[in-house]
Amino acid sequence: MATTADPARSAGAPVPSSAGVGTGDGGPSAGEPAPFGIDPLRGVRPAITQASVERLFAILIAVTAIGFGALYAPSVVHQLPYLDPLWGAVSAVALGASFLFVGASAFVQRLAQAAQITCALLFLVVLVTWPLTVRAPIPGDQAPWPWWFCTVGSTAAAMGFAPWRATVYTALVPAVYVSVRLTPLGGDAGVSAVLQGVFTAILSGAVLVIAVLLRRAAAAVDAAQATAVRRYSHAIREHATEVERVQVDAIVHDSVLTTLLSAARAETPEAEALAARMARNAIDHLEAAAADLPGEAPPVTVHDLRVRIVDALGVLAASVRLRDAPVGGLRVPSTVADALASAALQACVNSVQHAGGPEVERWVRVEQRGSAVHVEVGDDGAGFDLAAVPAARLGVRRSIIERVQAVGGTAVVASNPGAGTRIRLEWSAGATA
């Protein structure tokens, strides 16, 4: 009974995932799937990022500033008779203009921080200069109009300043407000002023904490995403390097080493001519590999693939019979056709060299099954134990198994000493390297 060898275990080759070959710049080309499965950065929108948080903050402070400004504008106008005719009007108009600036910054993101800082600083100036602004005591049933905008100023500071500056601002505004309210010009509010200051401090502190936490979370997400991009690009480069290594190893074994061995054993004019022809083919293979640009060659049909394999078998020292099998109109990429044809030829070369003499029956079958291509190379010769093949031997591992896996196919080697060898190559239209 033949022993079936799993190429991913016995040959040490990685099992390929359904993915596309990346471009040389470290990333997958446009329209191709990722070489290690679905790219996590495509089609997945992060729940929170630094840009989205800043955008949310800009909209929030804009709505707050415009809403509070429109709500309390009549109350501000009602208090103007108690204020200095010049500075009272100027401070109210300036703060209102800063609110409009904040509102407009929601549509122009690059102006958001400047608008928030301007609003916060103007509010602090209005609050500090309030004792100089009041000309007559405010009625006891009214609070100075800056009280209505303490939340706006603290929120603008929390979103516009760095955390430590925003913390200082958040502590300073309630303290200044309480100091102003305890003076006669501020209404001499007493305990109610302290309660209002505590309320302002709690509300402003909550806004500051939320802003800092969201920003840190967004920065962590951005850092993780950048790390993922770097690691993915590194994996793409490693994958491309591995594919190129497998290709070069396979070409070296198939063409160069085989040619050298044939030349060393050439003792007749016919063998010498065959070695010379193989040398020319080896040079052509190396030149083609150096000038190979993926994606330039058009796809080929399964029938053309079979013809290519049969033509290549003509240079072998022993005959290999083609078994009939149905082929349809399926077209496969040129890289896949090259890999299948080269792997099949190498399997036949191994059979000629190691399976036995002319008495051994050898065959190859190329068949289309739905959207898949199956290539089988077999013989009833000596067979071998795949697990006992030395690691330095590249024929089966590099030239057959890894070569087919590099284009998204599978290769199964079934052999047993004295029972012949079967090598089955398969590629499906839904698989990519």
C-alpha positions as CSV (number, residue, x, y, z in Angstrom):
1,M,0.0,0.0,0.0
2,A,1.4,3.4,-1.0
3,T,2.3,5.9,1.7
4,T,0.7,9.3,1.2
5,A,3.0,12.1,2.3
6,D,1.6,15.4,3.4
7,P,3.9,18.0,1.8
8,A,3.3,20.6,4.5
9,R,4.7,18.2,7.1
10,S,7.2,16.0,5.3
11,A,8.8,18.7,3.2
12,G,8.6,21.5,5.7
13,A,6.8,23.7,3.2
14,P,4.3,26.3,4.5
15,V,0.7,25.7,3.7
16,P,-0.4,28.6,1.5
17,S,-3.4,30.6,2.3
18,S,-5.9,32.0,-0.2
19,A,-4.2,35.2,-1.1
20,G,-2.6,37.2,-3.9
21,V,1.1,37.9,-4.4
22,G,2.1,41.3,-3.1
23,T,3.8,44.0,-5.1
24,G,7.5,44.8,-4.7
25,D,6.8,47.9,-2.6
26,G,5.7,45.9,0.4
27,G,1.9,45.9,-0.2
28,P,-0.6,44.0,-2.2
29,S,-1.4,45.3,-5.6
30,A,-4.7,47.0,-6.3
31,G,-7.6,44.6,-6.7
32,E,-5.7,41.5,-5.4
33,P,-6.4,39.7,-2.1
34,A,-3.8,39.7,0.6
35,P,-1.2,36.9,0.6
36,F,-2.1,35.8,4.1
37,G,-5.9,35.9,4.0
38,I,-8.1,38.9,4.2
39,D,-6.3,42.1,4.9
40,P,-7.7,43.3,8.3
41,L,-7.2,46.9,7.2
42,R,-9.5,46.6,4.2
43,G,-13.2,46.9,4.7
44,V,-12.8,47.3,8.5
45,R,-13.4,50.7,9.8
46,P,-11.9,51.3,13.2
47,A,-14.4,52.2,15.9
48,I,-12.3,55.0,17.3
49,T,-9.3,56.9,15.8
50,Q,-7.6,60.2,16.7
51,A,-9.1,61.9,13.7
52,S,-12.7,60.8,14.5
53,V,-12.3,61.8,18.2
54,E,-11.1,65.3,17.2
55,R,-13.9,65.6,14.7
56,L,-16.4,64.6,17.4
57,F,-14.9,67.1,19.8
58,A,-15.1,69.9,17.3
59,I,-18.8,69.2,16.6
60,L,-19.6,68.9,20.3
61,I,-18.1,72.2,21.3
62,A,-19.6,73.9,18.2
63,V,-23.1,72.8,19.1
64,T,-22.5,73.8,22.8
65,A,-21.2,77.2,22.0
66,I,-23.8,78.1,19.4
67,G,-26.6,76.6,21.5
68,F,-25.6,78.4,24.8
69,G,-24.9,81.6,22.9
70,A,-28.3,81.7,21.3
71,L,-30.1,80.6,24.5
72,Y,-28.6,83.3,26.8
73,A,-28.1,86.1,24.3
74,P,-31.3,87.9,25.5
75,S,-30.1,87.7,29.2
76,V,-26.7,89.2,28.3
77,V,-28.4,92.1,26.5
78,H,-30.6,92.6,29.6
79,Q,-27.6,93.0,31.8
80,L,-25.7,95.5,29.6
81,P,-27.2,98.6,31.3
82,Y,-25.4,97.5,34.5
83,L,-22.1,97.2,32.7
84,D,-19.5,99.6,31.4
85,P,-20.9,101.0,28.1
86,L,-17.7,100.2,26.2
87,W,-16.0,97.2,27.7
88,G,-19.3,95.5,28.6
89,A,-20.5,95.6,25.0
90,V,-17.0,94.7,23.6
91,S,-16.6,91.7,25.9
92,A,-20.0,90.3,25.1
93,V,-19.5,90.8,21.3
94,A,-16.0,89.3,21.4
95,L,-17.1,86.2,23.3
96,G,-20.1,85.8,20.9
97,A,-17.8,86.1,17.9
98,S,-15.6,83.4,19.4
99,F,-18.6,81.2,19.7
100,L,-19.3,81.7,16.0
101,F,-15.7,80.9,15.3
102,V,-16.0,77.6,17.2
103,G,-19.2,76.8,15.3
104,A,-17.6,77.5,11.9
105,S,-14.6,75.3,12.9
106,A,-16.8,72.3,12.9
107,F,-16.7,72.5,9.1
108,V,-13.0,73.4,8.8
109,Q,-11.1,70.8,11.0
110,R,-7.8,72.6,10.8
111,L,-9.3,75.6,12.6
112,A,-10.9,73.7,15.4
113,Q,-8.0,73.9,18.0
114,A,-7.4,77.6,17.3
115,A,-11.1,78.4,17.7
116,Q,-11.3,76.4,21.0
117,I,-8.2,78.1,22.5
118,T,-9.5,81.5,21.4
119,C,-12.9,80.9,23.0
120,A,-11.4,79.6,26.3
121,L,-8.9,82.5,26.6
122,L,-11.6,85.1,25.8
123,F,-13.9,83.7,28.4
124,L,-11.2,83.7,31.1
125,V,-10.4,87.4,30.2
126,V,-14.1,88.3,30.5
127,L,-14.4,86.5,33.9
128,V,-11.3,88.0,35.4
129,T,-12.2,91.5,34.3
130,W,-15.8,91.2,35.4
131,P,-15.2,93.5,38.5
132,L,-13.9,96.2,36.2
133,T,-16.8,95.7,33.8
134,V,-19.7,96.2,36.3
135,R,-20.8,99.8,36.8
136,A,-23.9,99.1,39.0
137,P,-24.6,96.0,41.1
138,I,-26.4,93.2,39.3
139,P,-29.9,92.5,40.8
140,G,-29.8,89.7,43.4
141,D,-32.1,87.4,41.4
142,Q,-29.6,87.4,38.5
143,A,-26.2,85.8,38.1
144,P,-23.4,87.6,36.2
145,W,-23.8,86.6,32.6
146,P,-20.3,84.8,32.4
147,W,-21.8,82.2,34.7
148,W,-24.0,80.9,31.9
149,F,-21.0,80.2,29.8
150,C,-18.6,78.6,32.3
151,T,-19.3,75.2,30.8
152,V,-18.6,76.4,27.3
153,G,-15.2,77.9,28.3
154,S,-14.2,74.9,30.3
155,T,-15.2,72.5,27.5
156,A,-13.3,74.6,24.9
157,A,-10.2,74.4,27.2
158,A,-10.5,70.7,27.7
159,M,-10.6,70.2,23.9
160,G,-8.1,72.8,22.8
161,F,-5.4,72.7,25.4
162,A,-2.9,70.0,26.4
163,P,-4.1,67.9,29.4
164,W,-2.1,69.8,32.1
165,R,-3.1,73.2,30.8
166,A,-6.7,72.1,30.6
167,T,-6.5,70.9,34.2
168,V,-5.1,74.2,35.4
169,Y,-7.9,76.1,33.5
170,T,-10.6,73.8,34.8
171,A,-9.4,74.5,38.4
172,L,-8.9,78.2,37.8
173,V,-12.3,79.1,36.3
174,P,-14.5,77.9,39.3
175,A,-12.1,79.6,41.7
176,V,-12.2,82.9,39.8
177,Y,-16.0,82.7,39.5
178,V,-16.5,82.1,43.2
179,S,-14.1,85.0,44.0
180,V,-16.1,87.3,41.7
181,R,-19.5,86.3,43.1
182,L,-18.4,86.9,46.7
183,T,-17.7,90.6,45.9
184,P,-20.4,93.2,46.1
185,L,-20.1,93.9,42.3
186,G,-20.6,90.1,41.7
187,G,-23.8,90.0,43.7
188,D,-22.3,89.0,47.1
189,A,-23.9,85.5,46.6
190,G,-22.3,83.8,49.6
191,V,-22.9,80.1,49.9
192,S,-24.8,79.9,46.6
193,A,-21.6,81.1,44.9
194,V,-19.6,78.3,46.4
195,L,-22.2,75.7,45.3
196,Q,-22.1,77.1,41.8
197,G,-18.4,77.0,41.8
198,V,-18.4,73.3,42.9
199,F,-21.0,72.5,40.3
200,T,-18.8,74.1,37.6
201,A,-15.7,72.3,38.8
202,I,-17.4,68.9,38.7
203,L,-19.0,69.4,35.3
204,S,-15.8,70.8,33.8
205,G,-13.7,68.0,35.4
206,A,-16.0,65.4,33.9
207,V,-15.6,66.8,30.5
208,L,-11.9,67.0,30.8
209,V,-11.6,63.4,32.0
210,I,-13.7,62.1,29.1
211,A,-11.7,64.1,26.6
212,V,-8.4,62.8,27.9
213,L,-9.5,59.2,28.0
214,L,-11.0,59.3,24.5
215,R,-7.9,60.9,23.1
216,R,-5.6,58.3,24.8
217,A,-7.8,55.5,23.5
218,A,-7.7,56.9,20.0
219,A,-4.0,57.3,20.1
220,A,-3.6,53.7,21.2
221,V,-5.8,52.5,18.3
222,D,-3.8,54.6,15.8
223,A,-0.6,53.2,17.2
224,A,-1.9,49.6,17.0
225,Q,-3.1,50.2,13.4
226,A,0.3,51.6,12.4
227,T,2.0,48.6,14.0
228,A,-0.3,46.3,12.1
229,V,0.5,48.0,8.8
230,R,4.3,47.7,9.4
231,R,4.0,44.0,10.3
232,Y,1.8,43.3,7.3
233,S,4.3,45.1,5.0
234,H,7.1,43.1,6.5
235,A,5.2,39.8,6.0
236,I,4.5,40.8,2.4
237,R,8.2,41.3,1.8
238,E,9.1,38.0,3.5
239,H,6.4,36.2,1.4
240,A,7.8,37.7,-1.9
241,T,11.3,36.7,-0.9
242,E,10.2,33.2,-0.1
243,V,8.4,32.8,-3.4
244,E,11.4,34.1,-5.3
245,R,13.7,31.7,-3.3
246,V,11.5,28.7,-4.2
247,Q,11.5,29.7,-7.8
248,V,15.3,30.2,-8.0
249,D,15.9,26.9,-6.1
250,A,13.6,25.0,-8.5
251,I,15.2,26.5,-11.6
252,V,18.7,25.7,-10.3
253,H,17.7,22.1,-9.5
254,D,15.7,21.5,-12.6
255,S,18.0,23.2,-15.1
256,V,21.5,23.7,-13.8
257,L,22.1,20.6,-11.6
258,T,20.3,18.3,-14.0
259,T,22.3,19.6,-16.9
260,L,25.6,19.2,-15.0
261,L,24.7,15.6,-14.0
262,S,23.7,14.8,-17.6
263,A,26.9,16.3,-19.0
264,A,29.0,14.3,-16.5
265,R,27.4,11.1,-17.6
266,A,27.4,11.8,-21.3
267,E,29.5,9.1,-23.0
268,T,27.9,8.9,-26.4
269,P,27.4,11.6,-29.1
270,E,23.6,11.4,-28.5
271,A,24.1,12.0,-24.8
272,E,26.4,14.8,-25.5
273,A,23.9,16.5,-27.8
274,L,21.2,16.0,-25.2
275,A,23.4,17.6,-22.6
276,A,24.1,20.6,-24.9
277,R,20.4,21.0,-25.6
278,M,19.7,20.9,-21.8
279,A,22.4,23.5,-21.2
280,R,20.8,25.9,-23.7
281,N,17.5,25.3,-22.0
282,A,19.0,26.0,-18.6
283,I,20.4,29.3,-19.8
284,D,17.1,30.3,-21.3
285,H,15.3,29.5,-18.0
286,L,17.7,31.6,-16.0
287,E,17.4,34.5,-18.4
288,A,13.6,34.3,-18.4
289,A,13.6,34.2,-14.5
290,A,15.7,37.4,-14.4
291,A,13.4,39.2,-16.8
292,D,10.2,37.8,-15.5
293,L,7.5,40.4,-14.8
294,P,4.3,39.0,-13.3
295,G,1.1,39.6,-15.0
296,E,2.4,40.2,-18.5
297,A,1.9,36.8,-20.0
298,P,-1.8,35.9,-21.0
299,P,-3.6,33.0,-19.4
300,V,-3.4,29.6,-21.1
301,T,-6.0,26.8,-21.6
302,V,-5.7,23.4,-20.0
303,H,-5.2,22.0,-23.5
304,D,-2.2,24.2,-24.0
305,L,-0.9,23.2,-20.7
306,R,-1.1,19.6,-21.7
307,V,0.7,20.3,-25.0
308,R,3.4,22.1,-23.2
309,I,4.0,19.2,-20.8
310,V,4.0,16.6,-23.7
311,D,6.5,18.7,-25.7
312,A,8.8,19.0,-22.7
313,L,8.8,15.2,-22.2
314,G,10.4,14.8,-25.6
315,V,13.9,15.5,-24.2
316,L,13.8,12.7,-21.6
317,A,15.9,9.5,-22.0
318,A,12.8,7.3,-21.4
319,S,9.3,7.4,-22.8
320,V,6.5,8.8,-20.8
321,R,3.0,7.9,-22.0
322,L,0.2,10.5,-22.0
323,R,-3.1,9.2,-20.6
324,D,-6.3,10.5,-22.1
325,A,-8.4,12.7,-19.8
326,P,-11.1,15.3,-20.5
327,V,-10.0,19.0,-20.8
328,G,-12.4,21.9,-21.1
329,G,-12.1,25.6,-21.8
330,L,-10.7,26.6,-18.4
331,R,-7.9,29.2,-18.6
332,V,-5.3,29.3,-16.0
333,P,-2.8,32.1,-15.3
334,S,0.6,31.8,-17.0
335,T,2.4,31.6,-13.7
336,V,0.2,28.7,-12.6
337,A,0.7,26.9,-16.0
338,D,4.5,27.4,-15.7
339,A,4.5,26.0,-12.2
340,L,2.4,22.9,-13.0
341,A,4.3,22.2,-16.2
342,S,7.7,22.6,-14.5
343,A,6.7,20.5,-11.5
344,A,5.3,17.7,-13.8
345,L,8.5,17.7,-15.9
346,Q,10.6,17.5,-12.8
347,A,8.5,14.6,-11.5
348,C,9.1,12.8,-14.8
349,V,12.9,13.6,-14.7
350,N,13.0,12.1,-11.2
351,S,11.2,9.0,-12.4
352,V,13.6,8.5,-15.3
353,Q,16.6,8.9,-13.0
354,H,15.5,6.9,-10.0
355,A,12.5,4.6,-10.8
356,G,14.3,2.2,-13.1
357,G,15.1,1.5,-16.8
358,P,12.9,1.3,-19.9
359,E,10.9,-1.6,-18.5
360,V,9.2,0.8,-16.0
361,E,5.9,2.2,-17.2
362,R,5.6,5.9,-16.8
363,W,2.6,8.2,-17.5
364,V,1.3,11.6,-17.1
365,R,-2.4,12.7,-17.1
366,V,-3.7,16.3,-17.4
367,E,-7.4,16.7,-16.6
368,Q,-9.9,19.5,-15.9
369,R,-12.4,18.8,-13.2
370,G,-14.9,21.7,-13.1
371,S,-12.8,24.8,-12.2
372,A,-9.8,22.8,-11.1
373,V,-6.8,21.4,-13.0
374,H,-5.4,18.0,-12.0
375,V,-2.0,16.7,-13.2
376,E,-0.8,13.3,-12.2
377,V,2.6,11.9,-12.9
378,G,3.2,8.2,-12.0
379,D,5.3,5.1,-12.6
380,D,5.4,1.5,-11.4
381,G,9.1,1.6,-10.7
382,A,11.3,1.4,-7.6
383,G,9.4,4.0,-5.5
384,F,11.0,5.7,-2.4
385,D,10.4,6.8,1.1
386,L,9.7,10.6,1.1
387,A,10.5,10.9,4.8
388,A,14.0,9.5,4.2
389,V,14.9,12.0,1.5
390,P,17.9,14.2,2.7
391,A,17.1,17.8,3.4
392,A,19.8,18.8,0.9
393,R,17.9,17.2,-2.0
394,L,15.8,19.8,-3.6
395,G,14.0,17.9,-6.3
396,V,10.8,16.9,-4.6
397,R,10.6,19.7,-2.0
398,R,11.6,22.7,-4.0
399,S,10.9,21.8,-7.6
400,I,7.6,20.1,-7.1
401,I,5.9,20.7,-3.7
402,E,6.8,24.3,-3.0
403,R,6.7,25.3,-6.6
404,V,3.0,24.3,-6.9
405,Q,2.2,25.7,-3.4
406,A,3.7,29.1,-4.4
407,V,0.9,29.6,-6.9
408,G,-1.9,28.4,-4.6
409,G,-2.0,24.8,-5.6
410,T,-1.4,21.5,-3.8
411,A,1.0,18.7,-4.3
412,V,0.7,15.2,-2.9
413,V,3.5,12.6,-3.2
414,A,2.4,9.0,-2.7
415,S,5.2,6.5,-2.9
416,N,6.5,3.4,-1.2
417,P,9.7,1.4,-2.0
418,G,9.0,-1.2,-4.6
419,A,5.4,0.0,-5.3
420,G,5.9,2.9,-7.6
421,T,5.2,6.6,-7.3
422,R,2.2,8.9,-7.8
423,I,2.6,12.6,-7.7
424,R,-0.7,14.5,-7.9
425,L,-0.8,18.3,-8.6
426,E,-3.9,20.3,-8.3
427,W,-4.9,23.9,-8.8
428,S,-8.3,25.5,-8.5
429,A,-9.5,28.7,-10.1
430,G,-10.5,30.0,-6.6
431,A,-6.9,29.7,-5.3
432,T,-4.2,32.3,-5.6
433,A,-0.6,32.3,-4.3
